[in-house]
Amino acid sequence: MIGTSIWDYIFIRSCIFFLHWIAPLSILYCLTISLVHPSPIYVSWILEAWATFETAFYFLVYLPRRFYLQAAATHPTPACGERRRLLFQRCYENIPDPERYLSKWFLDAPASEIKRENVKDFFRWAFFNTGESGLVDDEELEEYIGEMEKLLGRKLEAGRGNAKCLRLTLDKVDMLHRSLMWYLCVFIVDTIASGYMRYHSFNFHRTSLLQFLTIFPFRPLALISPHLSPAKTLTYWHRPHTSKTRLPILFIHGIGIGLYPYVNFLAELNVGDETDGLDGELGIIAVEIMPVSFRITGEALQKDEMCHEIHCILKAHGWEKFVLVSHSYGSVISTHLLQTPHIKQKVGAILFVDPVSFLLHLPDVAYNFIRRKPIRANEHQLYYFASKDMGVSHTLSRRFFWSENILWKEDIQCQRVTVVLGGKDLIVDTEVVGTYLTGADYGSRETGSWKEGEWKGDELDVLWFRELDHAQVFDKKGTRGRLVDVVRRYCTQK
């Protein structure tokens, strides 16, 4: 993630301005030369051809795809009343600021406009996966409203106000156009990352050749790699596991430009093995999640589909036990794996870096990623390059169901877990998450001693990086080194 200095702001805004205006200017140029002969502007044939391709891409690819991606989400079957009440109770017990909770879910609307019927609309979506009033037990809703009023310490005014709540899977899929120039940049970065991965002894496992055209920008390596993925749609990079005494590593990346930001981290996991006298190398499987990697591709896999394909990969390599490492959105996939009994039993220990799954009922992740108006440089970077990407926006709006993505402490109480948090994270309220994980008092967030705790590696540990933003822990060798040390120790502790 970029910084927040004035130079960072100028740089990122300049990049966005350049990339955003490529398509409008290309369309304007093509319209001009179609109406005026000869063209009043001299342009080389290369730029003319590029403008033509950009125009065609906008009208023939982006606009139809934007329309197609607005299709309604297929929600999971709502839980039974007993499980809903348990979920609500867990959420209710972990809302440190009830007024802020409502305000952010209702997009900063004033409290006077958030009335009883508005909150019912929100609860219908949040706990019943619907926006239709006739499909929900009103008695159960009234029960939840009563509990919310106790938490607020006031009665909600009857009727309906002007406030509109954030309902990700019911709201429209909000996206921005990406030019061919941007996808050329993605292709170059992907090529560089692939070169690095091959240099560090990783093998690329492709899917069927018939699926080559399902990912854009195209990936030449998917045509020539001799290694075939046992999964139907998931590709991944694999480094063979040769150690007899240590556990291999399953890595799941976050939203971004694929594995490029993690190459050094993955490579450093095996640095020093020879000098340390260890028996062989740590095996690594780094799964690629293409729908959140700035590509044009198919829809993100549903929870059960993703778990099935990852299980096929683990089975193909004979992994009966492994260390699970994930970053940001990868914590959602990790949550699904931990909810799948035959996969959870294979997990030896877990490293969550900048996780979004903890306390997902709070509005911070959804609001900051989807609806916040950007001001600082890092917020503009997140908004334009991530939030408004076609694949990312569709994944979060049509394939992201918070109630099956949320992770509670109780779900990992028998695991060895380390959670890495940045003090300046622009997506997650890391103060609240750290307080929750360590059992500290919400009232003493700023002075919590948990931030200075030492890593023990036996139960639940929290590593706090006071000055780091989301994903910045991977940028420098010093901070990466602490993650590498945690993972290597977990691998040793069978």
C-alpha positions in Angstrom: 0.0 0.0 0.0 1.3 3.5 -0.9 2.0 6.1 1.8 0.1 9.2 2.6 2.6 12.0 1.8 1.9 14.8 -0.6 4.2 13.2 -3.2 2.4 9.9 -2.9 -0.9 11.8 -3.4 0.4 13.5 -6.5 1.8 10.3 -7.9 -1.3 8.2 -7.4 -3.7 10.8 -8.6 -1.6 11.3 -11.7 -1.7 7.6 -12.4 -5.4 7.4 -12.0 -6.0 10.5 -14.2 -3.9 9.0 -17.0 -5.5 5.6 -16.9 -9.0 6.9 -16.4 -8.9 9.2 -19.5 -7.5 6.8 -22.0 -10.9 5.3 -22.9 -12.8 8.7 -23.2 -10.0 10.2 -25.3 -9.9 7.1 -27.5 -13.6 7.2 -28.0 -13.5 10.9 -28.8 -10.7 10.4 -31.3 -12.5 7.5 -33.1 -15.7 9.6 -33.2 -13.9 12.6 -34.6 -12.2 10.6 -37.5 -15.5 8.9 -38.3 -17.1 12.3 -38.8 -14.3 14.3 -40.3 -12.2 13.2 -43.3 -9.3 13.4 -43.3 -8.5 13.6 -39.6 -7.7 17.1 -38.4 -5.2 15.6 -36.0 -2.1 13.8 -37.0 -1.7 10.6 -35.0 0.7 7.8 -35.8 -0.8 4.5 -37.0 0.2 2.8 -33.7 -1.7 5.3 -31.5 -4.6 5.2 -33.9 -4.8 1.4 -33.7 -4.5 1.6 -29.9 -7.4 4.1 -29.8 -9.5 1.8 -31.9 -8.8 -1.2 -29.7 -9.5 0.8 -26.5 -12.8 2.0 -28.0 -13.8 -1.5 -29.1 -12.8 -2.9 -25.7 -15.0 -0.3 -23.9 -18.2 -1.0 -26.0 -17.8 -4.7 -26.7 -16.3 -6.0 -23.5 -16.7 -3.5 -20.6 -20.3 -2.4 -21.1 -21.8 -5.9 -21.7 -19.8 -7.3 -18.8 -20.9 -4.5 -16.5 -24.5 -5.3 -17.4 -24.0 -9.1 -16.9 -22.3 -8.7 -13.5 -25.4 -6.9 -12.1 -27.3 -10.2 -11.9 -28.7 -10.9 -8.4 -26.6 -12.8 -5.9 -27.4 -16.4 -5.1 -27.5 -16.2 -1.3 -26.8 -19.2 0.9 -29.7 -20.8 2.7 -30.4 -18.8 5.9 -29.5 -20.5 9.1 -32.2 -21.8 11.4 -33.7 -19.5 14.0 -31.5 -21.0 16.8 -28.2 -20.4 14.9 -29.4 -16.9 13.8 -29.9 -16.0 17.5 -26.5 -17.3 18.4 -24.9 -15.3 15.6 -26.8 -12.2 16.7 -25.8 -12.7 20.3 -22.1 -13.0 19.3 -22.4 -9.8 17.3 -24.3 -8.0 20.0 -21.7 -8.8 22.6 -18.9 -7.4 20.4 -20.1 -3.9 19.4 -17.9 -1.5 21.2 -19.7 1.7 19.9 -23.3 1.0 19.1 -24.0 4.5 17.7 -21.1 4.3 15.4 -22.1 0.8 14.4 -25.4 2.1 13.1 -24.1 5.3 11.6 -21.5 3.5 9.5 -23.8 0.7 8.3 -26.2 3.5 7.3 -23.5 5.4 5.4 -23.0 8.2 8.0 -26.7 9.1 8.2 -27.8 11.1 11.2 -29.3 9.1 14.0 -32.6 10.9 13.5 -33.0 9.3 10.1 -32.2 5.8 11.3 -35.6 4.6 12.5 -37.1 1.3 13.4 -38.1 0.2 9.9 -34.6 1.2 8.6 -32.9 -1.1 11.1 -35.3 -3.9 10.2 -34.3 -3.5 6.6 -30.7 -3.9 7.7 -31.4 -6.9 9.9 -33.4 -8.6 7.1 -30.3 -8.5 4.9 -27.7 -9.2 7.6 -29.4 -12.2 9.2 -32.0 -13.5 6.7 -30.2 -12.8 3.4 -33.1 -11.0 1.9 -34.6 -7.5 1.3 -38.2 -8.7 1.2 -40.2 -8.0 4.3 -42.8 -10.7 3.7 -40.2 -13.5 3.9 -39.0 -12.7 7.4 -40.5 -13.6 10.8 -41.4 -10.1 12.2 -41.5 -11.4 15.8 -37.8 -12.4 15.5 -37.0 -9.1 14.0 -38.7 -7.3 16.9 -36.6 -9.4 19.3 -33.4 -8.2 17.5 -34.7 -4.6 17.5 -35.3 -4.8 21.3 -31.7 -6.0 21.9 -30.3 -3.2 19.7 -32.3 -0.6 21.7 -30.8 -2.0 24.9 -27.4 -1.7 23.5 -28.0 1.9 22.3 -29.7 2.9 25.6 -32.6 4.5 23.8 -35.7 3.6 21.8 -35.6 3.7 18.0 -38.2 6.0 16.6 -41.1 4.3 14.9 -41.5 4.6 11.1 -38.9 4.9 8.4 -36.3 7.6 7.9 -34.3 8.7 4.9 -31.3 6.7 5.8 -30.1 3.9 3.4 -28.1 1.0 4.8 -25.2 -0.7 3.1 -26.3 -4.1 1.9 -23.5 -5.5 -0.2 -25.1 -8.4 -1.8 -28.3 -6.5 -2.6 -26.8 -3.2 -3.8 -25.6 -2.7 -7.3 -22.2 -3.9 -8.4 -20.3 -0.6 -8.5 -17.3 -0.6 -10.9 -15.1 1.6 -13.1 -13.8 0.9 -16.6 -10.2 -0.4 -16.9 -8.3 0.4 -20.1 -6.2 -2.0 -22.2 -3.2 0.0 -21.0 -4.0 -1.1 -17.4 -4.3 -4.7 -18.4 -1.0 -4.4 -20.2 0.5 -3.3 -16.9 -1.1 -6.3 -15.2 0.4 -8.6 -17.9 3.9 -7.2 -17.3 3.7 -7.5 -13.5 2.4 -11.0 -13.8 5.2 -11.9 -16.2 7.8 -10.5 -13.8 6.2 -12.3 -10.8 6.2 -15.6 -12.7 9.9 -15.1 -13.6 10.7 -14.6 -9.9 8.7 -17.6 -8.8 10.4 -19.8 -11.3 13.8 -18.4 -10.2 12.9 -19.4 -6.6 12.1 -23.0 -7.7 8.3 -22.8 -7.8 6.4 -24.7 -10.5 3.3 -23.3 -12.0 0.3 -25.6 -12.1 -2.1 -24.6 -14.8 -5.6 -25.6 -15.6 -6.9 -27.2 -18.8 -5.8 -25.6 -22.1 -9.4 -25.1 -22.8 -9.5 -22.5 -20.0 -6.7 -20.4 -21.4 -9.1 -17.9 -22.9 -11.1 -17.5 -19.7 -8.5 -15.2 -18.1 -7.5 -11.8 -19.5 -4.7 -10.7 -19.8 -3.7 -14.0 -21.2 -1.0 -16.0 -19.5 1.5 -17.6 -21.9 2.8 -19.8 -19.0 -0.6 -21.5 -18.9 0.1 -22.9 -22.4 3.6 -24.2 -21.8 3.7 -25.3 -18.2 4.0 -29.1 -18.0 2.3 -29.2 -14.6 -1.5 -29.6 -14.5 -3.6 -28.5 -11.6 -5.8 -31.3 -10.0 -8.4 -28.6 -9.4 -10.9 -27.6 -12.1 -10.4 -23.8 -12.0 -7.7 -23.0 -9.4 -4.1 -22.4 -10.6 -1.2 -22.3 -8.1 2.5 -22.3 -7.6 4.2 -25.2 -5.9 7.6 -25.6 -4.3 8.3 -29.3 -3.5 8.4 -30.3 0.2 11.5 -32.3 0.9 11.8 -31.9 4.7 11.1 -35.0 6.8 10.6 -33.2 10.1 8.8 -30.0 9.3 5.4 -29.0 7.9 4.7 -27.5 4.5 2.9 -24.2 3.9 -0.4 -23.3 2.2 -0.5 -19.6 1.3 -3.6 -17.7 0.2 -3.1 -14.1 -1.0 -5.4 -11.1 -0.7 -7.0 -8.7 -3.2 -4.4 -7.1 -5.4 -2.2 -7.9 -8.4 -1.8 -11.6 -7.6 1.4 -13.0 -6.0 3.8 -10.2 -7.0 3.7 -8.4 -3.6 4.5 -11.7 -1.8 7.3 -13.1 -3.9 10.1 -12.1 -1.5 8.2 -13.4 1.5 7.6 -16.8 -0.1 11.3 -17.0 -1.2 12.6 -16.1 2.2 10.7 -18.9 3.9 13.5 -21.3 2.8 16.5 -18.9 3.2 19.2 -20.3 5.5 18.1 -23.9 5.5 21.5 -25.2 4.3 23.4 -23.2 6.9 21.0 -24.2 9.6 21.6 -27.9 8.9 17.9 -28.6 8.3 16.8 -31.7 6.4 15.5 -30.5 3.1 13.2 -27.5 2.2 9.8 -26.3 3.2 7.1 -27.1 0.6 4.9 -24.2 -0.4 1.6 -24.1 -2.3 0.6 -20.5 -3.2 -3.0 -20.6 -4.5 -4.0 -18.0 -7.1 -7.4 -16.3 -6.7 -7.9 -14.8 -10.1 -11.2 -13.0 -9.6 -9.6 -10.7 -7.0 -6.3 -10.3 -8.9 -7.3 -7.5 -11.3 -8.1 -9.9 -14.2 -11.2 -10.4 -16.4 -12.2 -13.9 -15.6 -15.0 -16.1 -14.3 -16.9 -15.5 -11.1 -15.3 -16.2 -7.7 -15.9 -19.8 -6.5 -18.6 -20.3 -3.8 -17.4 -21.5 -0.4 -17.9 -25.2 -0.9 -16.4 -25.1 -4.4 -13.3 -23.3 -3.2 -12.7 -25.7 -0.3 -13.2 -28.7 -2.6 -10.7 -27.5 -5.1 -8.1 -26.7 -2.5 -8.6 -30.1 -0.9 -8.0 -31.7 -4.3 -4.7 -29.8 -4.5 -3.6 -30.8 -1.0 -4.6 -34.4 -1.7 -2.6 -34.5 -5.0 0.6 -33.5 -3.2 -0.1 -35.9 -0.2 -0.2 -33.1 2.4 -1.7 -34.5 5.6 -0.6 -31.6 7.8 0.4 -28.0 6.9 0.8 -24.5 8.2 -1.9 -22.1 6.9 -0.8 -18.6 6.0 -3.2 -16.0 4.5 -3.3 -12.2 3.9 -6.3 -9.9 3.9 -9.0 -11.4 1.7 -7.2 -14.7 2.0 -8.4 -14.8 5.6 -11.9 -15.3 4.2 -10.8 -18.4 2.3 -8.9 -19.6 5.4 -12.2 -19.2 7.4 -13.9 -21.4 5.0 -11.2 -24.0 5.2 -11.4 -23.9 9.0 -15.2 -24.5 8.8 -14.6 -27.6 6.7 -13.8 -30.5 9.2 -11.7 -32.7 6.9 -9.5 -29.8 6.0 -9.3 -28.2 9.5 -7.8 -31.4 10.9 -4.9 -30.9 8.5 -4.1 -27.4 9.7 -1.1 -27.4 12.1 -0.9 -23.7 12.8 -2.2 -20.5 11.3 -0.7 -17.0 10.4 -3.3 -14.3 9.6 -1.8 -11.2 8.1 -4.1 -8.1 8.0 -7.2 -10.4 8.4 -10.6 -9.1 7.5 -12.6 -12.0 8.9 -12.5 -11.1 12.6 -15.4 -9.0 13.8 -16.7 -8.8 10.2 -20.2 -7.8 11.6 -18.7 -4.4 12.3 -19.0 -1.9 9.4 -15.4 -1.0 9.0 -14.3 -3.5 6.3 -17.4 -3.0 4.2 -17.6 0.7 4.6 -13.9 1.4 4.1 -13.5 -0.8 1.1 -16.8 -0.1 -0.7 -18.3 3.3 0.2 -15.7 5.5 1.8 -15.0 8.6 -0.3 -11.2 8.7 -0.7 -9.1 11.6 0.5 -5.6 10.4 1.2 -3.2 8.8 -1.3 -3.7 5.3 0.0 -7.4 5.7 0.0 -7.4 6.7 -3.6 -5.2 3.7 -4.5 -7.6 1.4 -2.7 -10.7 3.0 -4.2 -9.6 3.1 -7.8 -7.4 0.1 -8.3 -9.1 -2.4 -5.9 -12.6 -1.4 -4.9 -13.8 -0.4 -8.4 -12.1 -3.3 -10.3 -14.7 -5.4 -12.1 -13.8 -8.7 -10.6 -13.2 -7.4 -7.1 -16.4 -5.4 -7.0 -18.4 -8.4 -8.2 -16.8 -10.8 -5.7 -17.5 -8.5 -2.8 -21.1 -7.6 -4.0 -22.3 -11.0 -5.2 -20.0 -13.7 -3.7 -19.2 -12.3 -0.2 -21.6 -13.3 2.5 -20.5 -11.9 5.8 -22.2 -14.5 8.0 -20.2 -17.4 6.5 -17.0 -15.3 6.3 -16.8 -14.2 9.9 -14.3 -15.8 12.2 -14.7 -15.9 16.0 -12.1 -16.6 18.7 -14.0 -19.7 19.6 -13.4 -21.1 16.1 -9.6 -21.1 16.6 -9.3 -21.7 20.3 -7.6 -25.1 19.9 -5.2 -23.9 17.2 -1.8 -22.2 17.4 -2.5 -18.8 15.7 -0.7 -15.6 15.1 -2.5 -12.5 13.9 -0.6 -9.6 12.4 -2.1 -6.2 12.6 -1.0 -2.7 11.4 -1.7 0.3 13.5 -2.5 2.5 10.4 -4.6 -0.1 8.5 -7.0 1.8 6.3 -9.5 -1.1 5.9 -9.6 -2.9 9.3 -10.2 -1.3 12.7 -7.1 -3.1 14.1 -7.5 -1.5 17.5 -10.8 -3.2 18.0 -9.8 -6.5 16.5 -6.6 -6.6 18.6 -8.6 -5.8 21.7 -11.1 -8.5 20.9 -8.5 -11.2 20.2 -6.5 -10.5 23.4 -9.6 -10.2 25.6 -8.6 -6.6 26.7 -11.2 -4.0 27.7 -12.7 -2.0 24.9 -12.6 1.1 27.1 -8.7 1.1 27.2 -8.0 0.6 23.5 -5.2 3.2 23.3 -3.2 1.9 26.2 -3.7 -1.8 25.8 -0.7 -3.8 26.9 -1.5 -6.4 24.3 0.4 -4.3 21.7 3.7 -4.9 23.5 3.2 -8.6 24.0 5.9 -11.1 23.1 5.3 -13.9 20.6 5.1 -17.3 22.3 3.8 -19.5 19.6 1.7 -21.8 21.9 -1.9 -20.4 21.5 -3.1 -17.0 20.2 -0.5 -14.3 19.6 -1.0 -10.8 18.2 1.9 -9.0 16.4 1.3 -5.3 16.4 3.1 -3.0 13.9 2.2 0.5 15.0 3.3 2.4 11.9 2.2 0.0 9.1 -0.8 0.3 6.8 -2.6 -2.7 5.2 -0.1 -5.0 3.4 2.9 -2.9 4.2 4.4 -5.6 6.4 5.5 -7.4 3.2 7.3 -4.4 1.8 10.5 -4.4 4.0 12.8 -7.2 4.8 12.8 -6.4 8.5 9.0 -6.7 9.0 8.8 -9.7 6.6 11.5 -11.3 8.6 9.2 -11.4 11.7 6.6 -13.2 9.7 9.1 -15.6 8.2 10.3 -16.4 11.7 6.8 -17.2 12.9 6.0 -19.5 10.0 9.3 -21.3 10.2 8.8 -22.0 13.9 5.3 -23.2 13.3 6.6 -25.5 10.6 9.1 -27.0 13.1 6.5 -27.5 15.8 4.7 -30.6 14.4 
